[in-house]
Amino acid sequence: MNRGGAAAAWSDEGSGPPLVLLHGYGGHRGFWEPWLPHLRDHYRCVRIDLPGFGSAPAPRDGDYSPRGLSRAVLGAIDALDLRDATLIGHSLGGAVALLTALVLIDRAREGDPTRLAGIVSVAGAAYAQRTPPFVHLASTPLASLGFALLPKRWLIRTAMRAVVASDDVVTEQRVAGYARPMQSRARRAAYLRCARAIIPTDLDRLVARIPEIDVPALCLWGDRDPVVPLAGGRRLAAELPRGRLEVLERCGHQVVEERPNASATVLREFLTGPEGPYAGGSPPAAAEVPDSPSGS
């Protein structure tokens, strides 16, 4: 159990080198489903529901700050005894992945077994920036009333349309999946607490430590991302000692949902490429998962 009373939930599928997949704000582990056909035959895919989101517990006293979420991820890594894992985080999950990587690096210096092989930031938060409108609204005093009274599917549909390059990716199935956890009063409260604590108080110190993450690193961005601008991806790739940037055209913030085939291809090539965390391995054969029309 994570200090602060919040723990993660997860699914554990496939076999091979472990991939730890972390969703973004308001998300859940289902975000990664378009990648599973590409990965689970060759990798152990641990998809995590961060505390307060998806099916994870949402205790009243939970710590839903990025650091608190990172502690829950570390708890999962320890519980599953994962070694040589690649952390993969989207949006807020990207920030959580960076925080988790720094802790694993500190632990390795103290003699803990090697648990970190690589890191992938998928449109991941890292630096001070303008707070996205939907997160800003969730941090306001009236947000609790709005979350309770407004139709959940309408809220999700509106938020999704604001962050993707094409509305075609905003399917009723996806909207329903994101809206379902919001029916829980406890999870709505967790969403609000997370929004209010989403910027670490020691952000400058954490940013200064990014160059310590000296493992193979991929920054995967959409060229039309309105949430975490591409400039942030460029900076992160430059500051990570072994970082590289890949940009998908005609793609917004929901990279995995908008461009499943293209993004999975980039990921597979990174994982087993000459400078990847599992260099020398055979990349899985491509699976057919339709990209959204925005990526056609």
N, C-alpha and C positions, 0 to 999 in steps of 0.2 A: 504493500500500500504506500502510495506517495505521501510524503509529509504534507499536511494540509487536508488530508482526507480524500484526495482525488486520485483515482487510478485509471489506467487505460484499459480498453478492451481490444481484442485483436482476433484475426483469423490467420491461420498458419497453413499454407498450401504449397505443394510442390516440394522438390528436393534439389539440392545443389547449394552453391554459395548463397548466403542470406541477403535479401533485400528488405530493408525496413522502410515502409511507405507511410508517409505522414501527410494527411489532408490539410486543407486550409481552413480559415475562419468560416463557420457555418456549414462545413462539409462533413463528410463521413467516409469510411473506408471504401464504400461503393464507388467513389470517385475514380479509383484505380482499375475498375473492372475492364475497361477497354484494353488495358495492357496485359491482362492475365493470359489470353491466348498466346501472346508473344513470349511469355516469361516462365509460366509455371512448370513447363516440362524440363527446364534447365536451371531454374533458380528456386530457392525457398523464399516464397513471398509472404512476408509478415505484414499484413495491412492493419494499421492501428487506428482505432477510434480514440482520439484524444479525450481527456476528461471533460465531461459536460456535453460532448458531441456524439452523434450516432447512438450506439448502444452502450457507451461507457457510463459509469456512475456519474451523477451530478450532485454531489453533496453540497449542502448549504455552506459549509466551511471550507470548500475546496479552493485551492490556489490555481486560478485559471490564467495567470500571467504566463508569458513565454517560458520563463524559468520554471514555473510550476509544471507546465506541460512537459518540459524537457525531463524533469524528475520522473514523471510517469513513464516516459519513453525509456529512460534508463532502467526503471523497474521492470519493464517488459523485456528488455535486452538481457538483464540479469536472470529473470525468471526462466527465460528460454535458453540461457547460456549460449548466446550467439557469439561466434568468433568470426573475425574478418568480414564484418557486415558492411554493406554500402547503404548509407542513409539517403533516402530520397524524399524531399519535402516540397510541397506545393504551397506557394503564398505564405501564410502564417506558418505552415509546416516547414517551409524553407528556413525560417528564422529558428524554429525549434530544432531543426537538424543541425544548424550551425552551433547552437548552444550545446547540444548533445555531443557533437564532435569535440568541442573544447574540453568537456568533462572527460570524455574517453581518452583524449590525449593526455590530460593531467593524470588520469589513473594509470595509463601506460608508463608514464615517467616514474610512477611509484611502484612499478612492478606488476601491475594487473595484466592478465593475458591480453594479447592484441585482439581488440574487438572491432576496430575501425579499419576498413580497407579502402573506402572511397566515399564520396559525397556527391549528390546530384541536387541542384537547386532548380526547380521547375517554376519559373516566375516567382522566385522566393524573396520574401522581405529580408532586408539586411541593414539598410541605412535609414537615417531620418528622411522622411518624405511626407507629403500631404496624405492625411488619412483618407482612405476611400470613403465615399459618401455613405454607403450602407453601414460601415463600421462606425463612422462618426455619429450617425443617427442613433445607432444602438448604444452609444455612450451618453446620450442626453437624458435629462430627467424624465421626459415623457415617453421614453422608449418602452418602458415596462407596460404602460397602458396600451401603446400602439401594438406591441407584440401580442398582447392578450386579445385585443378586440379586432384587429384587422385580419382578413382572410389570409391564412398562412400561404396558400398557393399563390395568391396575388403578390404577396411580399417577395416570395422566392422568384417568381417569374419576372417581376420588375427588376430585382437585383441582378439576375442572370443576364437579362437583355442589355444591361448597362455595361457588362464586362466582356462580352463575346463579340467576335467580328461579324457573325451572322446569326440571326434569330433561329435559324434552322436547327441549331444545336440545343435550343431550349424546348425539349420534348416534354410531353406531359408525364412520361415515366420518370424523367430526371427531376422535374419540378416536384412530383409526389415524393420522391426519395428524399429530397432536401427538406420538404415541408413536414414530413412525418415526425421527426424528433421534436419539432417546435410545438407539437400538441401537448408536450409535457411542460408543466409549469416550472419544474425544477430545472429542466434544460434551458428554458427561456431565460431563467435567472442566471444560469451559467453563461449563456451567450452575452448577456449584458455585462457581467463581471469581467469576462474576457475582453470585451471591447474597451472597457474602462482601464484595463491594465495592459493593453496590447503593446505599449511602447516601454521597454525596460528603462528603469530609472538610471541605469549605468550604461546606456547605449554606447556612449563614446568609448568607454573602456572595452566593451565587447568588440566594437568595430576595430579597435586597435589590435585585437588579438587574432583577427581573421588570417593574417599571414602565417600564424602558427599551424594552420590546418594544412599540413604538408602531405596530402594524400591526393591521388587522382581525383579531379573534380570537374564536373560538367555543369554548365549553366545553360539551361534550355528555356528559350523565351519565344513568345509570339511578337511579331513586329508591330502589332496594333494593340498591345497591352495597355489599357487605361488605368490599371490598378497599381502595378509595380512597373514603372516605365523601363523600357529597354536600356536606358542609361544606367540604371541600377545593375542590370545584368552585365553590362560591359565593365563597370567598375569592379563588381565582384569577381568576374573572371580574371581581371588584371591583378587583383590583390591576393587571390588564392595562388600559392606558389606553383601549383600544377593545374591551374584552371584553364578551361577552354570554353568558348561561347559558341552555341549553335542557335540560329534564329530561324524560325519557321514563318514563312510569308503568309499573309492573309489569315492571321491567327491572333486571337485576343488573349485573355488571361487564362481561360480554361483549356490549357494546352492539350491535356490528355483527352478531354471530351471532344474538342474541336478537330484535332489532327491525330487520332489514335495510331494510324499506320506510320505516318511520317515521324511522329515523336518516338514511337517504339523502335523504329529503325535506328534513329540517332542513338537511343539509349543502348541498344544491343551492341552497336558498333563501338561505343565508348567502353562498355563493360569488358569486352574481350580484346579491344584494340591494343596496339603495342604499348600505349601509355595508360591503359585502363587498370582498374583494380584486379581484374582476373585475366590479365594479359596472357595470350596464348591459347585460351579456350576457344571452342567453336561456337560462334553466335548461333542462336536458334534460327530455324527457318522462319521466314515471314509468315504471319497468319493473316487471314483476310478479315479485317474489321472495317466496315465502311467509314471513311472520313466524312465529316460534315461537308455539305456543298461549299462552304466557305474555303475548304482546302482542296477542292477539286481543280 
